[in-house]
Amino acid sequence: MDKTLTTAATGLSAQQRFVEIIANNLANVNTTGYKRVRPEFQDLLYETVRPMGTTAAAGIEPLPDVQVGSGTELVATTRQFSQGTVTETGNMLDLAINGEGFFQVLRPDNTIAYTRDGSFTVNRNGEIVTSQGYFLEPRITIPDNATTVRISRDGIVTAVFGNNQTDEQEIGRITLVRFVNPAGLRSVGDNLFVATTASGLPIEEQPGTNNTGELIQGHLESSNVDLVQEMVSMIIAQRAYEINSKSVQTADNILGTAVNLKR
């Protein structure tokens, strides 16, 4: 009977984790470039109560194994990198990626991280940075006397001078990186990801080439969290939690009956 309690406990723990993941998805429904997380579960080891037996009589199939499972556990959380809705903002430094790819940013420890959040701004030196102040790589500096900036779909950054906007100068090019397995990226917060052995090495490309997405200036990519889907998942997790708690109550009742047999 102890096995019933421990097995049900693994189910309770797994469903609690499921609800925590759903809550995080819902909390980031308005986070720019956020990608929803999906939990992956697997069953635990099985106890073989009786191994497959052999039969002496001809024509009779051997009896199958008798196995009892030990419950479930959370083994992975997979990010869903489907395209989020692209929304117009009108800000000339807001960039959305239409398709695959990530922006490269330089963190304070001089390591490169990757993001889908294209809400960029400029620092006091005119360099394009993220909302946290991390440099966009390759670095691009906007001249002080530029009246506006144009960013083409293939990443060419052009500074425009003068009121008539006829004087233009190319000041840099934005490149994107893609991964063979983007689901293998590790989230480190601040809308940033870092590469792992599971994701593979970053492949740097010009936007719009080799299956890499294009840039859309003046737009941002919204979170790809589907509220309806998350609410349905929450109901499923809640019901599964209730069923596992019923298993604990049933096991407790059976133990209580066994204890009271002498009465």
Short mmCIF file of the C-alpha atoms (twelve columns), coordinates in Angstrom:
data_MODEL
# 
_entry.id   MODEL 
# 
loop_
_atom_site.group_PDB 
_atom_site.id 
_atom_site.type_symbol 
_atom_site.label_atom_id 
_atom_site.label_alt_id 
_atom_site.label_comp_id 
_atom_site.label_asym_id 
_atom_site.label_seq_id 
_atom_site.Cartn_x 
_atom_site.Cartn_y 
_atom_site.Cartn_z 
_atom_site.pdbx_PDB_model_num 
ATOM 1   C CA . MET A 1   0.000   0.000   0.000   1 
ATOM 2   C CA . ASP A 2   2.983   2.295   0.526   1 
ATOM 3   C CA . LYS A 3   3.602   2.015   -3.230  1 
ATOM 4   C CA . THR A 4   0.172   3.479   -3.954  1 
ATOM 5   C CA . LEU A 5   0.957   6.508   -1.811  1 
ATOM 6   C CA . THR A 6   4.407   7.106   -3.337  1 
ATOM 7   C CA . THR A 7   3.116   6.595   -6.889  1 
ATOM 8   C CA . ALA A 8   0.273   9.055   -6.345  1 
ATOM 9   C CA . ALA A 9   2.762   11.492  -4.795  1 
ATOM 10  C CA . THR A 10  4.809   11.525  -8.024  1 
ATOM 11  C CA . GLY A 11  1.621   12.351  -9.916  1 
ATOM 12  C CA . LEU A 12  0.817   15.206  -7.541  1 
ATOM 13  C CA . SER A 13  4.336   16.599  -7.887  1 
ATOM 14  C CA . ALA A 14  4.260   16.323  -11.696 1 
ATOM 15  C CA . GLN A 15  0.900   18.095  -11.993 1 
ATOM 16  C CA . GLN A 16  2.056   20.834  -9.638  1 
ATOM 17  C CA . ARG A 17  5.039   21.445  -11.922 1 
ATOM 18  C CA . PHE A 18  2.669   21.447  -14.889 1 
ATOM 19  C CA . VAL A 19  0.585   24.206  -13.283 1 
ATOM 20  C CA . GLU A 20  3.741   26.206  -12.471 1 
ATOM 21  C CA . ILE A 21  4.806   26.058  -16.132 1 
ATOM 22  C CA . ILE A 22  1.340   27.135  -17.276 1 
ATOM 23  C CA . ALA A 23  1.398   30.015  -14.780 1 
ATOM 24  C CA . ASN A 24  4.734   31.186  -16.178 1 
ATOM 25  C CA . ASN A 25  3.369   31.051  -19.732 1 
ATOM 26  C CA . LEU A 26  0.345   33.110  -18.708 1 
ATOM 27  C CA . ALA A 27  2.516   35.593  -16.812 1 
ATOM 28  C CA . ASN A 28  4.490   36.220  -20.024 1 
ATOM 29  C CA . VAL A 29  1.519   36.587  -22.348 1 
ATOM 30  C CA . ASN A 30  2.541   40.223  -22.994 1 
ATOM 31  C CA . THR A 31  6.318   39.660  -22.982 1 
ATOM 32  C CA . THR A 32  7.874   40.654  -26.303 1 
ATOM 33  C CA . GLY A 33  9.281   37.670  -28.172 1 
ATOM 34  C CA . TYR A 34  8.395   35.167  -25.422 1 
ATOM 35  C CA . LYS A 35  8.077   31.531  -26.495 1 
ATOM 36  C CA . ARG A 36  5.735   29.242  -24.563 1 
ATOM 37  C CA . VAL A 37  7.096   26.258  -22.664 1 
ATOM 38  C CA . ARG A 38  5.626   22.775  -22.907 1 
ATOM 39  C CA . PRO A 39  6.376   20.171  -20.201 1 
ATOM 40  C CA . GLU A 40  7.414   16.627  -21.093 1 
ATOM 41  C CA . PHE A 41  6.635   13.744  -18.724 1 
ATOM 42  C CA . GLN A 42  7.709   10.108  -18.646 1 
ATOM 43  C CA . ASP A 43  6.804   7.071   -16.598 1 
ATOM 44  C CA . LEU A 44  9.188   5.779   -13.930 1 
ATOM 45  C CA . LEU A 45  10.691  2.330   -13.378 1 
ATOM 46  C CA . TYR A 46  8.470   -0.737  -13.274 1 
ATOM 47  C CA . GLU A 47  8.498   -3.511  -10.701 1 
ATOM 48  C CA . THR A 48  8.232   -6.930  -12.327 1 
ATOM 49  C CA . VAL A 49  5.952   -8.885  -9.996  1 
ATOM 50  C CA . ARG A 50  6.060   -11.968 -12.191 1 
ATOM 51  C CA . PRO A 51  8.352   -12.439 -15.192 1 
ATOM 52  C CA . MET A 52  7.117   -13.972 -18.388 1 
ATOM 53  C CA . GLY A 53  6.737   -17.690 -17.825 1 
ATOM 54  C CA . THR A 54  7.165   -20.691 -20.070 1 
ATOM 55  C CA . THR A 55  4.520   -23.366 -20.616 1 
ATOM 56  C CA . ALA A 56  5.005   -27.096 -20.965 1 
ATOM 57  C CA . ALA A 57  1.871   -27.710 -23.002 1 
ATOM 58  C CA . ALA A 58  2.217   -27.239 -26.719 1 
ATOM 59  C CA . GLY A 59  0.157   -24.531 -28.368 1 
ATOM 60  C CA . ILE A 60  -0.299  -22.464 -25.205 1 
ATOM 61  C CA . GLU A 61  1.191   -18.980 -25.234 1 
ATOM 62  C CA . PRO A 62  3.467   -18.083 -22.285 1 
ATOM 63  C CA . LEU A 63  1.964   -15.756 -19.735 1 
ATOM 64  C CA . PRO A 64  3.032   -12.095 -20.105 1 
ATOM 65  C CA . ASP A 65  4.966   -10.131 -17.513 1 
ATOM 66  C CA . VAL A 66  3.105   -8.703  -14.554 1 
ATOM 67  C CA . GLN A 67  4.526   -5.217  -13.985 1 
ATOM 68  C CA . VAL A 68  3.516   -2.379  -11.686 1 
ATOM 69  C CA . GLY A 69  4.627   1.165   -12.417 1 
ATOM 70  C CA . SER A 70  6.134   3.680   -10.001 1 
ATOM 71  C CA . GLY A 71  4.543   6.892   -11.255 1 
ATOM 72  C CA . THR A 72  5.702   9.779   -13.406 1 
ATOM 73  C CA . GLU A 73  8.212   12.622  -13.463 1 
ATOM 74  C CA . LEU A 74  8.948   15.824  -15.375 1 
ATOM 75  C CA . VAL A 75  11.925  15.148  -17.655 1 
ATOM 76  C CA . ALA A 76  12.079  18.196  -19.914 1 
ATOM 77  C CA . THR A 77  10.576  21.567  -20.743 1 
ATOM 78  C CA . THR A 78  10.454  22.274  -24.468 1 
ATOM 79  C CA . ARG A 79  10.152  25.771  -25.906 1 
ATOM 80  C CA . GLN A 80  7.771   26.207  -28.801 1 
ATOM 81  C CA . PHE A 81  9.431   28.574  -31.287 1 
ATOM 82  C CA . SER A 82  6.368   29.187  -33.419 1 
ATOM 83  C CA . GLN A 83  5.936   32.683  -34.835 1 
ATOM 84  C CA . GLY A 84  4.244   35.211  -32.593 1 
ATOM 85  C CA . THR A 85  1.965   37.966  -33.849 1 
ATOM 86  C CA . VAL A 86  3.860   40.900  -35.396 1 
ATOM 87  C CA . THR A 87  2.471   44.208  -34.139 1 
ATOM 88  C CA . GLU A 88  3.229   47.680  -35.468 1 
ATOM 89  C CA . THR A 89  4.741   50.141  -32.976 1 
ATOM 90  C CA . GLY A 90  6.023   52.970  -35.172 1 
ATOM 91  C CA . ASN A 91  9.350   53.114  -33.290 1 
ATOM 92  C CA . MET A 92  12.169  53.164  -35.832 1 
ATOM 93  C CA . LEU A 93  14.408  50.937  -33.676 1 
ATOM 94  C CA . ASP A 94  11.769  48.291  -32.987 1 
ATOM 95  C CA . LEU A 95  12.523  45.201  -35.066 1 
ATOM 96  C CA . ALA A 96  10.527  42.021  -35.526 1 
ATOM 97  C CA . ILE A 97  11.882  38.830  -37.065 1 
ATOM 98  C CA . ASN A 98  9.462   37.305  -39.554 1 
ATOM 99  C CA . GLY A 99  10.661  33.705  -39.650 1 
ATOM 100 C CA . GLU A 100 13.539  31.860  -38.019 1 
ATOM 101 C CA . GLY A 101 16.484  33.545  -36.345 1 
ATOM 102 C CA . PHE A 102 17.717  35.405  -33.297 1 
ATOM 103 C CA . PHE A 103 19.406  38.728  -32.627 1 
ATOM 104 C CA . GLN A 104 22.871  38.566  -31.073 1 
ATOM 105 C CA . VAL A 105 23.560  40.640  -27.967 1 
ATOM 106 C CA . LEU A 106 26.721  41.084  -25.911 1 
ATOM 107 C CA . ARG A 107 26.286  40.528  -22.176 1 
ATOM 108 C CA . PRO A 108 28.397  42.266  -19.496 1 
ATOM 109 C CA . ASP A 109 30.563  39.134  -19.105 1 
ATOM 110 C CA . ASN A 110 31.493  39.400  -22.816 1 
ATOM 111 C CA . THR A 111 29.468  36.327  -23.788 1 
ATOM 112 C CA . ILE A 112 26.969  36.286  -26.621 1 
ATOM 113 C CA . ALA A 113 23.285  35.655  -25.935 1 
ATOM 114 C CA . TYR A 114 20.373  35.414  -28.335 1 
ATOM 115 C CA . THR A 115 16.925  36.974  -28.301 1 
ATOM 116 C CA . ARG A 116 13.748  37.441  -30.327 1 
ATOM 117 C CA . ASP A 117 13.023  40.697  -28.501 1 
ATOM 118 C CA . GLY A 118 13.706  43.478  -30.978 1 
ATOM 119 C CA . SER A 119 12.807  46.456  -28.784 1 
ATOM 120 C CA . PHE A 120 16.100  48.296  -29.237 1 
ATOM 121 C CA . THR A 121 17.163  51.797  -28.254 1 
ATOM 122 C CA . VAL A 122 20.389  53.826  -28.241 1 
ATOM 123 C CA . ASN A 123 22.769  54.608  -25.385 1 
ATOM 124 C CA . ARG A 124 24.511  57.907  -24.752 1 
ATOM 125 C CA . ASN A 125 27.140  57.075  -27.396 1 
ATOM 126 C CA . GLY A 126 24.541  56.390  -30.078 1 
ATOM 127 C CA . GLU A 127 25.115  52.614  -30.026 1 
ATOM 128 C CA . ILE A 128 22.116  50.333  -30.518 1 
ATOM 129 C CA . VAL A 129 21.381  48.402  -27.323 1 
ATOM 130 C CA . THR A 130 18.627  46.277  -25.787 1 
ATOM 131 C CA . SER A 131 16.276  47.459  -23.047 1 
ATOM 132 C CA . GLN A 132 18.797  46.107  -20.506 1 
ATOM 133 C CA . GLY A 133 21.662  48.040  -22.148 1 
ATOM 134 C CA . TYR A 134 23.287  45.035  -23.840 1 
ATOM 135 C CA . PHE A 135 24.998  45.824  -27.158 1 
ATOM 136 C CA . LEU A 136 23.492  44.525  -30.378 1 
ATOM 137 C CA . GLU A 137 26.090  42.510  -32.266 1 
ATOM 138 C CA . PRO A 138 27.594  43.444  -34.669 1 
ATOM 139 C CA . ARG A 139 27.748  46.865  -33.030 1 
ATOM 140 C CA . ILE A 140 26.115  49.753  -34.858 1 
ATOM 141 C CA . THR A 141 26.482  53.422  -33.923 1 
ATOM 142 C CA . ILE A 142 23.954  55.995  -35.108 1 
ATOM 143 C CA . PRO A 143 25.499  59.436  -35.908 1 
ATOM 144 C CA . ASP A 144 24.367  62.342  -33.742 1 
ATOM 145 C CA . ASN A 145 23.194  64.371  -36.733 1 
ATOM 146 C CA . ALA A 146 21.076  61.609  -38.264 1 
ATOM 147 C CA . THR A 147 17.422  62.596  -38.561 1 
ATOM 148 C CA . THR A 148 16.140  59.046  -38.917 1 
ATOM 149 C CA . VAL A 149 17.288  55.468  -39.431 1 
ATOM 150 C CA . ARG A 150 16.114  52.999  -42.031 1 
ATOM 151 C CA . ILE A 151 16.546  49.248  -41.608 1 
ATOM 152 C CA . SER A 152 15.858  47.073  -44.631 1 
ATOM 153 C CA . ARG A 153 14.411  43.578  -44.514 1 
ATOM 154 C CA . ASP A 154 17.872  42.139  -45.198 1 
ATOM 155 C CA . GLY A 155 19.442  44.011  -42.277 1 
ATOM 156 C CA . ILE A 156 21.095  47.017  -43.947 1 
ATOM 157 C CA . VAL A 157 21.057  49.980  -41.535 1 
ATOM 158 C CA . THR A 158 21.038  53.391  -43.195 1 
ATOM 159 C CA . ALA A 159 21.277  56.774  -41.483 1 
ATOM 160 C CA . VAL A 160 19.350  59.594  -43.146 1 
ATOM 161 C CA . PHE A 161 20.518  63.219  -42.817 1 
ATOM 162 C CA . GLY A 162 18.842  66.549  -43.515 1 
ATOM 163 C CA . ASN A 163 15.239  67.620  -43.570 1 
ATOM 164 C CA . ASN A 164 14.747  66.513  -47.180 1 
ATOM 165 C CA . GLN A 165 16.019  63.011  -46.255 1 
ATOM 166 C CA . THR A 166 17.989  62.648  -49.469 1 
ATOM 167 C CA . ASP A 167 21.431  62.274  -47.891 1 
ATOM 168 C CA . GLU A 168 21.876  58.666  -46.804 1 
ATOM 169 C CA . GLN A 169 24.786  56.647  -45.446 1 
ATOM 170 C CA . GLU A 170 25.015  52.941  -44.669 1 
ATOM 171 C CA . ILE A 171 26.237  52.607  -41.068 1 
ATOM 172 C CA . GLY A 172 26.100  48.857  -40.537 1 
ATOM 173 C CA . ARG A 173 24.389  45.540  -41.130 1 
ATOM 174 C CA . ILE A 174 22.353  43.474  -38.706 1 
ATOM 175 C CA . THR A 175 22.880  39.737  -38.940 1 
ATOM 176 C CA . LEU A 176 20.782  36.962  -37.436 1 
ATOM 177 C CA . VAL A 177 21.732  33.529  -36.197 1 
ATOM 178 C CA . ARG A 178 19.759  30.323  -36.370 1 
ATOM 179 C CA . PHE A 179 20.223  26.921  -34.764 1 
ATOM 180 C CA . VAL A 180 19.690  23.375  -35.970 1 
ATOM 181 C CA . ASN A 181 17.752  22.706  -32.747 1 
ATOM 182 C CA . PRO A 182 16.476  25.969  -31.236 1 
ATOM 183 C CA . ALA A 183 14.523  23.976  -28.627 1 
ATOM 184 C CA . GLY A 184 17.909  23.105  -27.109 1 
ATOM 185 C CA . LEU A 185 18.633  26.743  -26.181 1 
ATOM 186 C CA . ARG A 186 18.748  27.558  -22.465 1 
ATOM 187 C CA . SER A 187 16.717  30.507  -21.189 1 
ATOM 188 C CA . VAL A 188 18.654  32.807  -18.836 1 
ATOM 189 C CA . GLY A 189 16.008  35.490  -18.268 1 
ATOM 190 C CA . ASP A 190 15.840  39.021  -19.696 1 
ATOM 191 C CA . ASN A 191 14.344  37.512  -22.886 1 
ATOM 192 C CA . LEU A 192 17.749  35.938  -23.582 1 
ATOM 193 C CA . PHE A 193 18.907  32.465  -24.558 1 
ATOM 194 C CA . VAL A 194 22.352  30.891  -24.608 1 
ATOM 195 C CA . ALA A 195 23.600  28.075  -26.808 1 
ATOM 196 C CA . THR A 196 24.081  24.557  -25.464 1 
ATOM 197 C CA . THR A 197 25.392  21.310  -26.878 1 
ATOM 198 C CA . ALA A 198 21.775  20.355  -27.568 1 
ATOM 199 C CA . SER A 199 21.087  23.475  -29.661 1 
ATOM 200 C CA . GLY A 200 24.262  23.192  -31.711 1 
ATOM 201 C CA . LEU A 201 26.510  26.026  -32.810 1 
ATOM 202 C CA . PRO A 202 24.979  29.308  -34.022 1 
ATOM 203 C CA . ILE A 203 24.806  29.783  -37.790 1 
ATOM 204 C CA . GLU A 204 25.153  33.465  -38.688 1 
ATOM 205 C CA . GLU A 205 23.214  34.576  -41.753 1 
ATOM 206 C CA . GLN A 206 22.048  37.715  -43.484 1 
ATOM 207 C CA . PRO A 207 18.314  38.205  -42.865 1 
ATOM 208 C CA . GLY A 208 16.202  36.703  -45.606 1 
ATOM 209 C CA . THR A 209 18.781  34.121  -46.745 1 
ATOM 210 C CA . ASN A 210 19.078  30.367  -46.162 1 
ATOM 211 C CA . ASN A 211 15.763  29.987  -44.304 1 
ATOM 212 C CA . THR A 212 16.589  32.907  -41.997 1 
ATOM 213 C CA . GLY A 213 13.760  35.349  -41.270 1 
ATOM 214 C CA . GLU A 214 13.458  38.911  -42.501 1 
ATOM 215 C CA . LEU A 215 13.473  42.065  -40.396 1 
ATOM 216 C CA . ILE A 216 10.411  44.295  -40.142 1 
ATOM 217 C CA . GLN A 217 11.211  47.814  -38.912 1 
ATOM 218 C CA . GLY A 218 8.761   49.569  -36.623 1 
ATOM 219 C CA . HIS A 219 7.213   46.291  -35.442 1 
ATOM 220 C CA . LEU A 220 7.624   43.872  -32.529 1 
ATOM 221 C CA . GLU A 221 6.871   40.173  -32.207 1 
ATOM 222 C CA . SER A 222 4.359   39.387  -29.472 1 
ATOM 223 C CA . SER A 223 4.381   36.343  -27.210 1 
ATOM 224 C CA . ASN A 224 3.174   33.124  -28.873 1 
ATOM 225 C CA . VAL A 225 1.210   32.086  -25.763 1 
ATOM 226 C CA . ASP A 226 -2.359  31.052  -26.630 1 
ATOM 227 C CA . LEU A 227 -4.595  31.983  -23.686 1 
ATOM 228 C CA . VAL A 228 -7.292  29.465  -24.598 1 
ATOM 229 C CA . GLN A 229 -4.799  26.621  -24.918 1 
ATOM 230 C CA . GLU A 230 -3.180  27.488  -21.598 1 
ATOM 231 C CA . MET A 231 -6.527  27.650  -19.791 1 
ATOM 232 C CA . VAL A 232 -7.494  24.244  -21.193 1 
ATOM 233 C CA . SER A 233 -4.141  22.845  -20.071 1 
ATOM 234 C CA . MET A 234 -4.701  24.289  -16.605 1 
ATOM 235 C CA . ILE A 235 -8.086  22.569  -16.325 1 
ATOM 236 C CA . ILE A 236 -6.509  19.262  -17.409 1 
ATOM 237 C CA . ALA A 237 -3.708  19.658  -14.861 1 
ATOM 238 C CA . GLN A 238 -6.176  20.554  -12.112 1 
ATOM 239 C CA . ARG A 239 -8.334  17.491  -12.802 1 
ATOM 240 C CA . ALA A 240 -5.279  15.240  -12.942 1 
ATOM 241 C CA . TYR A 241 -4.145  16.640  -9.593  1 
ATOM 242 C CA . GLU A 242 -7.577  15.902  -8.093  1 
ATOM 243 C CA . ILE A 243 -7.495  12.321  -9.419  1 
ATOM 244 C CA . ASN A 244 -4.061  11.719  -7.885  1 
ATOM 245 C CA . SER A 245 -5.231  13.163  -4.562  1 
ATOM 246 C CA . LYS A 246 -8.161  10.713  -4.713  1 
ATOM 247 C CA . SER A 247 -5.627  7.897   -5.078  1 
ATOM 248 C CA . VAL A 248 -3.938  9.073   -1.867  1 
ATOM 249 C CA . GLN A 249 -7.294  9.197   -0.052  1 
ATOM 250 C CA . THR A 250 -8.238  5.717   -1.310  1 
ATOM 251 C CA . ALA A 251 -4.914  4.269   -0.196  1 
ATOM 252 C CA . ASP A 252 -5.381  5.898   3.208   1 
ATOM 253 C CA . ASN A 253 -8.883  4.434   3.540   1 
ATOM 254 C CA . ILE A 254 -7.633  0.949   2.665   1 
ATOM 255 C CA . LEU A 255 -4.830  1.258   5.217   1 
ATOM 256 C CA . GLY A 256 -7.363  2.402   7.806   1 
ATOM 257 C CA . THR A 257 -9.537  -0.630  7.069   1 
ATOM 258 C CA . ALA A 258 -6.556  -2.966  7.405   1 
ATOM 259 C CA . VAL A 259 -5.587  -1.423  10.729  1 
ATOM 260 C CA . ASN A 260 -9.124  -1.841  12.081  1 
ATOM 261 C CA . LEU A 261 -9.514  -5.516  11.063  1 
ATOM 262 C CA . LYS A 262 -8.985  -6.705  14.675  1 
ATOM 263 C CA . ARG A 263 -11.802 -4.564  16.027  1 
# 
